[in-house]
Amino acid sequence: MKKMKVLIVEDDELSQTVLKDIILLLYPFVEVETVGNGKEALNLFSSKKIDLVISDIALPEIGGIELLKKIKEKNPSVPIIAYTAFTIIGDKEKFLLEGFDDYIPKPINIEDVKNALDKYIKKRKTFNIKVYKTKKEFELLEKGNYLLFLTEGMFKNLTSTIDKFLNKKVKIAGIMAPYLIANRELIKEGVILVPLDENAKTVVVSMEKPDLNLVEELKDYQSILLFVDGLSPYIEDFIKQIEKILKNSRIVGAGVGSKDFIQKPCIFDFNGTYQDSALLIGLNLKLNAEVRHGWEPIYGPLVVTKSEKNVVYEINGEPAFQVYKKSIKEKEGIELNRENFKEFTKAYPLGMVSFKDDEFIIRDPIAIGKNNSLVIVSSIPSFSTIFIMKGEPEKLINSACEISRRAFQRSKEKLGFLFDCVSRVLFLGKDGFQKELDKVFECAKKKEVDIYGFTSIGEISNIGYDEIRIFNKTILLGIL
């Protein structure tokens, strides 16, 4: 996403430098331009997209008040802040009446700058997200706090990469995903680097034996990014344990892991790599999210009569795979077996009935377990009502359009985190999934939209629900 551009108009070089340094200290994610007179400022404003102007009043060539009027003629919505040594009582009101949006007095004070700029810059805060295709590129980082999305190839030998940052002022934590998403591109090998605010809090928690004191440290954050080992059997129990602690936070996230659906370490921080764990990041900003899938029921209802964690043992009192196999043969004429299981089941997930809304909660069968059980992503509680689902490519792609339209319609922001289930890639194929990504952009109906994320193994959110929901074969778009 493009950085917010701030223009300082000040003829005194020392004051110019001090003000620029303070702004970059308070808001390291913005870009600051400086000029020494009103004429230069007007020329720069005409040639570049400037989001905020801070101007002295006593300027050579064109004075501050005349500059204000000329800029407002060109773009009335750009905030312009007076920056001057005229500090007698009533001057602030005078400048506001002239049309300035706020006022910073001289001599300069950090608190005065913060008070004047917060209302304009906080709203426009952007993440200067970068995409790297090789490890060497991001290993050059010198300082900062970062969230990293890595593909499996980049995740290998990660310990040596972490060691390179030990003597630098760099904090990193992140996940491994099957593929990365950077705007309209599906990336097979690479790194997405998301700078985090210095106040963001990052914790890694074991889901098997969670230290809930670590989760407690996040309870006052407005929003939480939550990433879990998507192939862990402990996800549901962990979610239930953290739900009450984080009940006031807006949660968006996804399951992560390997595209071959073999469980392995997929989460990391400075201390190493982890399996059966969760990465939680507390953010002081408001996240919004939309979730859709596009799958429709073709057989059922059925009842899960025995299940435990991520294994469904019985459906309607019979071995789960036998019922699943029989249902698909009856409806589609396909004879499932262990050899062709993965080839066909990507098109026939299970749909768990949700009595709180119209959407089925999708569960992805990924293997045949012991005694003809079904191993799934996440879980289905015993005595749940389910259907066999089927997807048509056009309907899945249209669901991507719907979440984009709804999400961006409700927000002024133009940055999205997209978590799109990897099984949708397998089902839609390369060309079909490209159409899905294209639809996300087309239906946003905004200029300069930026979307980053990855293909996920389960999607997570509590926004719009009274609990944390875990989805499969679903597309989730979070707006920052």
Secondary structure, DSSP 8 states (H G I E B T S, - for coil): ----EEEEE-S-HHHHHHHHHHHHHH-TTSEEEEESSHHHHHHHHHHS--SEEEE-SS-SSS-HHHHHHHHHHH-TTS-EEEEES--STTHHHHHHHHT-SEEEESS--HHHHHHHHHHHHGGG-----EEESSHHHHTT--EEEEEEEEEHHHHTTHHHHHHHHTTTEEEEEEEEESSEEETTEEESS-EEEEE--TT-EEEEEESSS--HHHHHTTTT-SEEEEEEETT-TTHHHHHHHHHTTTTTSEEEEEEE--TT------EEETTEEESSEEEEEEESS--EEEEE---EEEEEEEEEEEEETTEEEEETTEEHHHHHHHHHHHHH-----TTTHHHHHTT--EEE--SSSSS-EEE-EEEE-GGG-EEESS---TT-EEEEEE--HHHHHHHHHHHHHHHHHT-S--EEEEEEEHHHHHHHHHHHHHHHHHHHHHHH--TT-EEEEEEESSEEE-TTSSS-EEESS-EEEEE-
